Amino acid sequence: MTEITRALSADNPARAEAAATVVRFLDVAVAATGRASFYNTRDEQLALEHDAHRAMIALDRRLYAGLVCSPGATDRSRQLGVLHLLDTPAREDDGTAVYDAVAALTVPRRLKLFGLLAERRVNNARVRRLILRSVLGSGSLELWSVRYRDKLAGALRHAWGLRLSGILRSILTKRLAGAELDPKERRILALELDRWAPDPTDAAVARECVAFVLGADGPYTLPLPVAYRAARTDLDAGAALPLETLEGLRGRFHPDEKPARVLELTADRLTVGQRLAGQRQAERAGVEVEVDLDRYDAVRLYLYAFATGMTDEVAAALDRRAVAGAAGLDLAGRRIALVLDGSASMRGGADQPLRPIATVLALRDALRSASGECHDVWIGGAPDGRLVRPAGATAAAEALVAALRTGAELIVVIGDGYENAPAGRFAQVLDAAHTLGVAVPVVQLSPVLAAEAGGLRGYAPDLPTAPVHRPEALELAWCRLMLAADPAAAVPALLRLAHLEVTG
């Protein structure tokens, strides 16, 4: 029997407290961003996140490790998960949890995690092993060394310490200059660097990349470090470099060159994110940059449409995303009504503008695709074709009445839980409906984490509520709703999401 099975069993007197712990953690795992929202400060969000992570790892460490690797968890939650796993005593059953969580991160977020470890001075044998194996064992180290040079240098210096990093730099500088290494220097390279590379060829590449990252003068033989140094005097010589690297060199060494020249030189090697974000710049520069819209999630596509306008191609990609997001939902043939918050608060915070309304639209599409019949009722909002721009007050009660009149078998409210026209009326209408014998289930999905409400803010006190930051997280949201209704029944789904064996 797993720890969570015991904690959520019917005869456990602390069952309600254990369920609340898991609920709080799922809230932050799928919706927390660590950033200010329309209503909350960054400090409030951070305090809520750390409290939820600490409580969950204390309740069931294996489940905690599995959930931070689950598809619905955010990269931020994976980062915090690794921090908590590394900053607490290891257990035999941790297995590969830390490496799995790190492998699930994008490279920039992986390096940001290493930066957080340095910032918090978390540096033990597990941390050093994680950083050195992840960096020096990568088959993409040459690319990383020019794209993320400063961040890699920080990670390696944290793992090795300043003194050893300086020694390695000196040894590698001597080796690049063609000098013979003495036995002690060869042993240092073998112990601290070579052993993390999969084979001798990779070790040779790793040596030169580390020398470059730590600032050795060279000369170099690998194509990208050679291109990096050559681009300081001839921008075109850096054509093999990533866009952001070459742009940095242009700004520093070639200020008279236009940014469009960098885009022209690197157009065929842009990352997925750069291809979408750089479309406007590419059009102005007359540079053709191909974009595969199917490589972006629905929220990202809606944000792109808000910025550049909705096209037939983007709309078709959103339709395909909706079908994929609906695949795991058991709503086929059911009549549902969606109460969708398009009020002014759905603009979100200044650092992530329009993300809440983009999430509402993405969830709307997935639920429409999953259901047999779907009615939309908007709270505020200004329609703009397929888009809805945040506007107006939050008259949630009026929207609920309209949804109840559709005859739906399920009502899903998607919004941040704030009501001001007037405040509290939604709960009154819901109570009145129950009193009159209206039994249609009403649940809420929230794209915003509200710290002052203990994680999520519901439109009514007893309204089942779950956070969802993107359609791919709907399965975790369903677990969250099950925990509120029947904690024991939620255990198999939790274990499945965490890739743990379901036992009695």
Backbone torsions as a table, in degrees:
resi	resn	phi	psi	omega
1	MET	NA	128.9	179.9
2	THR	-75.7	163.2	179.4
3	GLU	-60.0	-40.5	-177.7
4	ILE	-70.2	-33.0	177.3
5	THR	-62.5	-44.4	177.2
6	ARG	-65.0	-41.9	-175.9
7	ALA	-64.6	-34.0	-176.5
8	LEU	-102.8	11.5	178.2
9	SER	-68.6	153.9	-173.8
10	ALA	-63.6	-28.8	-176.2
11	ASP	-94.4	9.3	178.8
12	ASN	-87.6	119.0	-178.6
13	PRO	-64.0	-21.6	-180.0
14	ALA	-96.3	17.6	-175.4
15	ARG	-58.5	-45.3	-177.5
16	ALA	-62.0	-40.3	180.0
17	GLU	-67.4	-40.1	178.5
18	ALA	-64.7	-43.1	178.7
19	ALA	-62.3	-40.0	179.0
20	ALA	-64.3	-35.6	178.0
21	THR	-63.8	-45.3	179.5
22	VAL	-65.8	-40.9	179.5
23	VAL	-59.9	-47.1	-179.8
24	ARG	-60.9	-39.2	-179.7
25	PHE	-68.2	-43.0	178.8
26	LEU	-61.5	-35.8	177.4
27	ASP	-56.8	-49.6	-177.3
28	VAL	-77.0	-30.4	-177.3
29	ALA	-64.6	-31.0	-176.2
30	VAL	-108.7	-9.7	-174.7
31	ALA	-133.5	-19.7	-175.5
32	ALA	-72.0	140.1	-179.4
33	THR	-119.7	-11.8	-175.8
34	GLY	71.5	14.5	-178.6
35	ARG	-120.5	161.6	175.7
36	ALA	-65.6	145.9	173.5
37	SER	-109.6	-171.9	179.8
38	PHE	-59.9	-33.3	-174.8
39	TYR	-109.9	-19.7	-168.8
40	ASN	-118.3	150.6	176.8
41	THR	-82.9	163.2	177.8
42	ARG	-63.4	-40.0	-179.1
43	ASP	-62.6	-38.1	177.2
44	GLU	-63.6	-42.7	179.1
45	GLN	-64.0	-43.6	-178.1
46	LEU	-64.4	-42.2	-179.8
47	ALA	-61.8	-42.3	179.2
48	LEU	-63.0	-44.6	-179.7
49	GLU	-59.4	-51.0	-175.0
50	HIS	-66.1	-37.6	177.0
51	ASP	-62.9	-42.4	-179.0
52	ALA	-66.4	-41.5	179.2
53	HIS	-65.3	-44.5	-178.6
54	ARG	-62.6	-42.3	-178.8
55	ALA	-67.5	-38.2	-177.4
56	MET	-70.7	-41.4	-179.4
57	ILE	-67.6	-29.8	176.7
58	ALA	-72.4	-31.8	-179.0
59	LEU	-73.5	-49.4	-177.8
60	ASP	-157.1	99.2	-174.2
61	ARG	-63.5	-42.7	-178.0
62	ARG	-65.9	-42.7	178.0
63	LEU	-64.4	-41.9	177.7
64	TYR	-56.6	-49.1	-178.8
65	ALA	-62.8	-39.4	179.9
66	GLY	-68.6	-39.1	-177.3
67	LEU	-70.1	-32.7	179.3
68	VAL	-70.8	-14.0	176.0
69	CYS	-97.3	-4.3	-174.8
70	SER	-71.1	156.6	-174.0
71	PRO	-60.1	-30.8	-176.6
72	GLY	-80.7	-14.3	-178.4
73	ALA	-74.1	145.9	178.6
74	THR	-79.3	160.0	175.1
75	ASP	-60.3	-35.4	178.6
76	ARG	-61.7	-41.4	178.8
77	SER	-65.3	-36.3	176.7
78	ARG	-65.0	-41.5	177.6
79	GLN	-59.7	-49.0	179.6
80	LEU	-65.0	-34.5	177.9
81	GLY	-61.4	-44.6	178.0
82	VAL	-63.8	-41.8	178.8
83	LEU	-58.3	-45.3	-178.9
84	HIS	-70.2	-37.2	179.2
85	LEU	-67.2	-37.6	-178.9
86	LEU	-79.7	-24.3	-176.3
87	ASP	-94.0	7.2	176.8
88	THR	-126.3	155.9	-177.6
89	PRO	-55.9	135.2	179.2
90	ALA	-71.0	154.2	174.9
91	ARG	-125.6	157.2	-178.0
92	GLU	-60.8	-32.2	-176.3
93	ASP	-87.4	9.9	175.2
94	ASP	-65.0	-32.0	178.8
95	GLY	55.7	-131.2	-178.4
96	THR	-100.7	21.6	-172.9
97	ALA	-55.4	-45.6	-177.4
98	VAL	-64.7	-46.1	-178.9
99	TYR	-65.9	-36.6	178.4
100	ASP	-63.9	-42.4	179.7
101	ALA	-65.4	-40.8	179.7
102	VAL	-67.8	-40.7	-179.3
103	ALA	-64.0	-27.1	-179.5
104	ALA	-77.8	-9.9	-179.4
105	LEU	-85.8	150.1	169.0
106	THR	-67.6	160.2	-176.8
107	VAL	-60.8	-44.9	178.5
108	PRO	-59.2	-39.0	-179.2
109	ARG	-74.8	-29.2	174.3
110	ARG	-63.7	-44.3	179.3
111	LEU	-70.4	-32.3	174.9
112	LYS	-64.3	-38.3	176.2
113	LEU	-59.9	-45.1	178.7
114	PHE	-61.6	-35.6	176.2
115	GLY	-65.5	-38.3	177.5
116	LEU	-65.4	-38.1	177.2
117	LEU	-61.2	-40.3	178.1
118	ALA	-68.6	-42.9	-178.8
119	GLU	-61.0	-37.3	-178.7
120	ARG	-92.6	3.4	178.6
121	ARG	56.9	39.4	173.5
122	VAL	-90.0	105.0	-175.1
123	ASN	-148.1	93.2	175.8
124	ASN	-127.3	-175.5	-176.5
125	ALA	-59.9	-37.2	179.8
126	ARG	-65.7	-40.0	179.8
127	VAL	-65.0	-46.4	-179.5
128	ARG	-62.4	-42.2	179.2
129	ARG	-63.1	-42.6	-179.5
130	LEU	-61.5	-49.6	-177.0
131	ILE	-64.7	-48.9	-175.3
132	LEU	-68.1	-39.1	178.3
133	ARG	-68.2	-42.0	-178.1
134	SER	-66.4	-38.7	-176.1
135	VAL	-84.9	-57.6	-173.1
136	LEU	-74.5	-19.3	178.2
137	GLY	-91.7	2.4	-177.4
138	SER	-80.4	140.0	174.6
139	GLY	-78.2	-4.3	-179.2
140	SER	-109.6	19.5	-172.7
141	LEU	-61.8	-36.1	-179.8
142	GLU	-62.3	-45.1	177.4
143	LEU	-63.1	-45.6	179.6
144	TRP	-59.5	-36.3	-173.4
145	SER	-64.5	-29.2	177.6
146	VAL	-95.3	-28.3	-178.8
147	ARG	-80.3	-37.4	-174.3
148	TYR	-125.7	40.7	-170.5
149	ARG	-54.4	-51.6	-175.8
150	ASP	-66.0	-41.2	-179.6
151	LYS	-67.5	-38.9	176.3
152	LEU	-64.4	-40.7	178.6
153	ALA	-60.6	-42.6	178.5
154	GLY	-62.9	-41.7	-179.6
155	ALA	-65.2	-45.3	-178.5
156	LEU	-67.0	-39.4	178.5
157	ARG	-66.3	-32.3	176.3
158	HIS	-68.2	-40.9	-178.6
159	ALA	-70.3	-43.2	-175.0
160	TRP	-91.3	-23.7	-171.5
161	GLY	87.5	156.6	-175.2
162	LEU	-64.6	-39.9	-176.3
163	ARG	-65.0	-51.1	-178.8
164	LEU	-66.0	-36.7	177.2
165	SER	-60.2	-41.3	177.7
166	GLY	-64.8	-39.2	178.0
167	ILE	-63.6	-45.7	179.4
168	LEU	-62.5	-40.0	178.3
169	ARG	-61.4	-42.4	179.9
170	SER	-65.2	-43.0	179.7
171	ILE	-63.7	-44.5	-178.3
172	LEU	-68.0	-35.2	175.6
173	THR	-61.9	-43.4	178.4
174	LYS	-62.1	-42.1	-178.6
175	ARG	-66.8	-42.9	179.9
176	LEU	-62.5	-31.9	179.8
177	ALA	-76.2	-5.0	176.9
178	GLY	91.9	7.1	-179.8
179	ALA	-78.0	153.2	179.0
180	GLU	-79.4	132.8	177.8
181	LEU	-85.5	144.6	175.9
182	ASP	-82.8	167.4	-176.4
183	PRO	-55.5	-39.2	-179.6
184	LYS	-64.6	-42.7	179.7
185	GLU	-65.3	-39.2	178.2
186	ARG	-64.9	-38.5	178.5
187	ARG	-64.8	-39.6	179.4
188	ILE	-62.4	-45.5	178.8
189	LEU	-63.1	-42.0	-178.9
190	ALA	-63.8	-42.9	-176.1
191	LEU	-75.2	-43.4	-171.7
192	GLU	-92.8	-20.2	-173.7
193	LEU	-127.4	-55.7	-171.4
194	ASP	-62.0	-36.0	-172.3
195	ARG	-67.8	-14.5	179.5
196	TRP	-88.6	-12.7	-179.7
197	ALA	-86.6	144.4	-176.1
198	PRO	-62.8	-35.6	-178.2
199	ASP	-151.3	171.1	-176.8
200	PRO	-56.9	-36.7	178.9
201	THR	-63.3	-44.7	178.1
202	ASP	-64.4	-34.8	179.3
203	ALA	-63.7	-39.7	179.1
204	ALA	-65.2	-41.3	176.7
205	VAL	-64.2	-44.3	-178.8
206	ALA	-61.1	-40.2	179.1
207	ARG	-59.2	-46.7	-177.3
208	GLU	-70.1	-37.6	178.8
209	CYS	-65.7	-41.5	178.5
210	VAL	-64.5	-40.7	177.2
211	ALA	-58.8	-44.2	179.5
212	PHE	-64.6	-45.8	-178.5
213	VAL	-63.2	-39.5	-177.8
214	LEU	-82.9	-1.7	171.8
215	GLY	95.1	18.8	176.6
216	ALA	-66.7	150.9	-173.4
217	ASP	-74.8	-22.1	-176.8
218	GLY	99.2	-159.2	6.9
219	PRO	-74.9	155.5	-178.1
220	TYR	-108.3	158.9	178.2
221	THR	-119.3	-23.0	-179.6
222	LEU	-68.2	140.9	-173.0
223	PRO	-57.5	-44.1	-174.2
224	LEU	-72.4	-45.4	172.8
225	PRO	-59.4	-36.8	176.9
226	VAL	-62.1	-45.1	179.7
227	ALA	-63.6	-37.8	-179.4
228	TYR	-60.5	-47.7	-177.7
229	ARG	-70.7	-36.7	-179.9
230	ALA	-68.0	-32.9	-176.3
231	ALA	-68.6	-14.0	178.3
232	ARG	-68.2	-26.3	178.1
233	THR	-110.5	-21.4	-179.6
234	ASP	-139.7	104.8	-175.1
235	LEU	-58.0	-39.6	-178.5
236	ASP	-64.1	-24.4	179.3
237	ALA	-69.3	-13.8	178.4
238	GLY	-96.3	20.5	-175.7
239	ALA	-60.0	-24.8	-179.2
240	ALA	-81.7	-7.1	-175.5
241	LEU	-81.1	158.1	173.6
242	PRO	-64.5	155.3	-176.3
243	LEU	-55.1	-50.1	-174.2
244	GLU	-66.0	-31.5	177.9
245	THR	-69.8	-47.2	-179.4
246	LEU	-67.5	-35.0	177.3
247	GLU	-64.4	-39.0	176.6
248	GLY	-62.7	-41.1	177.9
249	LEU	-68.4	-37.2	176.9
250	ARG	-60.6	-48.7	-178.5
251	GLY	-62.4	-32.0	-176.5
252	ARG	-86.5	-43.2	-172.5
253	PHE	-109.5	-17.5	-176.1
254	HIS	-134.6	57.9	-174.6
255	PRO	-61.7	-20.1	-179.7
256	ASP	-81.0	-15.8	177.2
257	GLU	-77.0	143.6	179.5
258	LYS	-80.9	146.5	176.1
259	PRO	-56.3	-28.1	-180.0
260	ALA	-60.3	-29.5	179.3
261	ARG	-65.6	-39.0	177.4
262	VAL	-64.4	-43.9	179.3
263	LEU	-62.1	-40.0	179.0
264	GLU	-63.2	-41.1	-177.8
265	LEU	-70.7	-29.3	-171.7
266	THR	-112.7	8.5	-171.1
267	ALA	-55.8	-34.3	-176.0
268	ASP	-84.9	0.2	-179.2
269	ARG	-124.2	18.4	-179.3
270	LEU	-68.5	148.4	175.3
271	THR	-73.4	169.4	179.3
272	VAL	-58.3	-45.4	-179.7
273	GLY	-65.3	-40.3	-179.2
274	GLN	-66.7	-33.7	-179.0
275	ARG	-63.6	-40.5	-179.8
276	LEU	-76.5	-46.4	-176.4
277	ALA	-67.5	-26.4	-175.0
278	GLY	-96.0	10.5	-176.6
279	GLN	-60.8	-43.1	-178.9
280	ARG	-63.7	-46.0	179.5
281	GLN	-62.0	-39.9	-179.1
282	ALA	-64.3	-40.6	179.2
283	GLU	-64.2	-43.1	179.4
284	ARG	-63.7	-35.1	-177.6
285	ALA	-85.2	-7.0	-177.7
286	GLY	71.5	27.0	179.8
287	VAL	-106.7	129.5	179.7
288	GLU	-86.0	122.2	178.2
289	VAL	-122.5	115.1	-178.6
290	GLU	-74.4	140.1	179.9
291	VAL	-129.9	126.9	173.5
292	ASP	-95.8	98.5	-173.3
293	LEU	-63.6	-22.5	-179.4
294	ASP	-72.0	-6.9	178.9
295	ARG	-89.4	2.5	-177.1
296	TYR	-114.6	144.8	177.3
297	ASP	-75.5	168.1	-172.7
298	ALA	-64.9	-37.5	180.0
299	VAL	-62.7	-44.8	179.1
300	ARG	-62.2	-40.0	179.7
301	LEU	-65.6	-39.0	178.0
302	TYR	-67.2	-39.7	176.8
303	LEU	-62.0	-39.1	176.9
304	TYR	-63.5	-42.4	179.5
305	ALA	-65.9	-38.2	176.0
306	PHE	-60.7	-36.8	-175.6
307	ALA	-79.7	-36.0	-171.3
308	THR	-120.4	-9.4	-177.0
309	GLY	103.8	146.9	179.3
310	MET	-81.1	128.0	176.6
311	THR	-114.7	167.5	177.6
312	ASP	-61.7	-36.5	-178.6
313	GLU	-67.2	-43.1	178.5
314	VAL	-65.9	-41.8	179.1
315	ALA	-60.9	-42.1	179.1
316	ALA	-65.4	-39.9	177.3
317	ALA	-64.4	-38.1	177.0
318	LEU	-65.0	-37.3	177.4
319	ASP	-63.2	-41.7	178.7
320	ARG	-66.1	-39.2	177.4
321	ARG	-63.4	-38.0	-179.9
322	ALA	-62.6	-41.9	178.4
323	VAL	-62.6	-42.8	179.7
324	ALA	-66.1	-40.3	-179.8
325	GLY	-68.9	-23.6	-179.2
326	ALA	-84.8	-11.5	-170.0
327	ALA	-58.0	-36.3	-176.2
328	GLY	-93.7	7.6	-176.5
329	LEU	-102.6	131.3	-178.0
330	ASP	-93.8	71.5	-178.6
331	LEU	-124.2	7.3	-176.4
332	ALA	-57.6	129.1	178.0
333	GLY	82.7	-6.4	-178.2
334	ARG	-89.8	145.7	175.2
335	ARG	-90.6	121.2	179.5
336	ILE	-127.0	156.2	173.3
337	ALA	-122.1	136.6	179.2
338	LEU	-109.6	123.7	172.1
339	VAL	-100.1	111.4	-167.8
340	LEU	-113.5	123.6	-177.5
341	ASP	-83.7	111.8	175.6
342	GLY	-115.6	19.0	-176.3
343	SER	-70.2	175.4	-173.1
344	ALA	-59.6	-32.3	-177.0
345	SER	-66.0	-17.4	-179.5
346	MET	-77.9	4.1	170.5
347	ARG	-67.3	-27.2	-179.6
348	GLY	82.9	-172.6	-179.9
349	GLY	-80.0	169.8	-176.6
350	ALA	-66.2	-28.4	-176.9
351	ASP	-86.3	-12.9	174.5
352	GLN	-138.6	62.5	-175.6
353	PRO	-62.6	137.8	175.1
354	LEU	71.7	1.3	178.8
355	ARG	-62.9	-42.7	178.8
356	PRO	-59.0	-45.3	-178.5
357	ILE	-70.0	-32.7	175.9
358	ALA	-63.5	-38.0	177.9
359	THR	-67.1	-42.3	177.2
360	VAL	-56.7	-46.1	-178.6
361	LEU	-66.1	-39.6	178.9
362	ALA	-65.3	-42.6	178.3
363	LEU	-67.0	-39.0	175.9
364	ARG	-55.1	-47.2	-177.7
365	ASP	-62.4	-43.7	-178.6
366	ALA	-64.8	-43.7	-179.0
367	LEU	-69.5	-37.2	174.0
368	ARG	-58.7	-45.9	-177.5
369	SER	-65.7	-32.3	-176.3
370	ALA	-79.6	-26.3	-171.1
371	SER	-89.7	166.6	174.9
372	GLY	-82.3	-38.1	179.8
373	GLU	-146.9	135.9	-173.6
374	CYS	-138.6	132.6	175.6
375	HIS	-115.1	133.7	177.5
376	ASP	-102.5	133.1	172.7
377	VAL	-128.8	119.6	-175.7
378	TRP	-96.8	141.9	170.3
379	ILE	-99.3	106.7	-177.2
380	GLY	66.2	-158.3	178.7
381	GLY	91.7	147.7	177.7
382	ALA	-118.2	105.6	-178.5
383	PRO	-59.0	139.2	178.7
384	ASP	-142.3	75.3	-173.0
385	GLY	66.1	-129.5	177.6
386	ARG	-74.1	-19.7	179.0
387	LEU	-84.6	160.3	171.0
388	VAL	-134.0	122.1	-178.5
389	ARG	-94.1	133.9	-176.7
390	PRO	-59.0	131.6	179.7
391	ALA	-167.5	149.0	170.5
392	GLY	88.8	177.7	-179.7
393	ALA	-82.6	173.1	-178.5
394	THR	-105.8	87.9	177.1
395	ALA	-94.3	71.9	-172.9
396	ALA	-68.7	-32.3	-177.1
397	ALA	-64.2	-42.6	179.6
398	GLU	-61.3	-40.5	179.8
399	ALA	-66.2	-38.1	178.4
400	LEU	-63.4	-42.7	178.0
401	VAL	-59.1	-45.3	179.4
402	ALA	-62.0	-39.2	179.3
403	ALA	-67.1	-39.7	179.0
404	LEU	-62.8	-30.1	-177.7
405	ARG	-76.7	-10.2	-178.3
406	THR	-78.0	-14.0	-175.7
407	GLY	76.0	23.5	-178.4
408	ALA	-68.2	152.5	175.5
409	GLU	-87.1	-16.0	179.4
410	LEU	-151.4	135.0	176.2
411	ILE	-114.5	123.6	178.7
412	VAL	-113.5	117.5	177.5
413	VAL	-96.0	128.1	179.4
414	ILE	-119.4	107.0	-178.0
415	GLY	-175.7	179.0	-173.1
416	ASP	-88.3	-2.9	175.5
417	GLY	90.4	-0.3	179.8
418	TYR	-94.1	132.6	-178.0
419	GLU	-133.0	131.2	-177.1
420	ASN	-137.8	12.1	-176.6
421	ALA	-139.1	68.0	-10.1
422	PRO	-93.6	167.6	178.4
423	ALA	-68.0	137.3	176.3
424	GLY	88.4	-9.1	-175.9
425	ARG	-71.4	-32.1	178.5
426	PHE	-57.1	-48.4	-179.4
427	ALA	-61.8	-38.0	179.2
428	GLN	-65.0	-42.6	179.1
429	VAL	-65.2	-41.0	-179.6
430	LEU	-65.4	-42.3	177.1
431	ASP	-61.9	-42.8	-180.0
432	ALA	-63.3	-39.0	179.1
433	ALA	-63.7	-42.5	178.0
434	HIS	-64.1	-40.3	179.2
435	THR	-61.7	-36.2	-179.6
436	LEU	-81.5	1.7	176.2
437	GLY	89.3	12.1	176.5
438	VAL	-75.6	115.2	-171.6
439	ALA	-104.1	7.2	-178.2
440	VAL	-62.1	128.0	178.8
441	PRO	-65.8	141.1	176.3
442	VAL	-126.9	124.9	178.3
443	VAL	-129.6	162.3	-178.9
444	GLN	-126.6	134.9	170.8
445	LEU	-111.0	131.9	-175.8
446	SER	-118.9	126.1	175.9
447	PRO	-86.0	2.8	-175.2
448	VAL	-130.3	133.2	174.1
449	LEU	-92.2	125.6	-176.8
450	ALA	-111.8	107.0	-170.5
451	ALA	-62.8	-40.3	-173.9
452	GLU	-72.1	-9.9	178.3
453	ALA	-100.9	15.4	178.1
454	GLY	76.4	21.0	176.7
455	GLY	127.5	-58.0	178.6
456	LEU	-132.2	148.5	176.0
457	ARG	-111.8	122.3	179.2
458	GLY	-97.0	155.6	176.5
459	TYR	-73.4	-15.9	176.1
460	ALA	-144.4	150.7	-174.3
461	PRO	-57.3	-39.9	-175.6
462	ASP	-103.8	14.7	-178.6
463	LEU	-75.4	119.9	176.5
464	PRO	-57.7	124.4	-172.4
465	THR	-132.4	139.8	177.7
466	ALA	-142.2	145.2	177.2
467	PRO	-85.5	145.4	174.4
468	VAL	-145.4	117.7	179.3
469	HIS	-94.5	-12.8	176.8
470	ARG	-164.8	156.5	-177.0
471	PRO	-56.0	-30.7	-179.4
472	GLU	-63.4	-15.6	-179.1
473	ALA	-96.0	8.4	-176.3
474	LEU	-63.2	-32.4	-179.5
475	GLU	-66.5	-40.4	175.0
476	LEU	-64.2	-37.9	178.1
477	ALA	-62.3	-38.6	178.5
478	TRP	-63.3	-40.6	175.4
479	CYS	-59.5	-40.5	-179.7
480	ARG	-62.1	-43.6	178.9
481	LEU	-66.4	-37.8	178.3
482	MET	-64.5	-36.5	179.5
483	LEU	-61.9	-33.1	178.5
484	ALA	-73.5	-33.0	-176.3
485	ALA	-90.2	-43.3	-175.9
486	ASP	-154.1	88.1	-174.6
487	PRO	-53.7	-43.5	-177.9
488	ALA	-62.5	-36.3	-179.6
489	ALA	-70.5	-18.7	-179.6
490	ALA	-80.4	-17.0	-173.5
491	VAL	-59.7	-49.3	-179.3
492	PRO	-57.7	-39.7	-180.0
493	ALA	-67.0	-39.8	178.3
494	LEU	-62.4	-46.1	-179.3
495	LEU	-64.8	-37.7	178.6
496	ARG	-65.0	-43.8	179.4
497	LEU	-63.4	-33.0	-179.7
498	ALA	-87.9	2.5	180.0
499	HIS	59.3	40.2	176.0
500	LEU	-108.9	153.2	-178.4
501	GLU	-70.4	132.0	177.1
502	VAL	-83.3	112.1	-179.2
503	THR	-124.0	167.6	179.4
504	GLY	-77.4	NA	NA
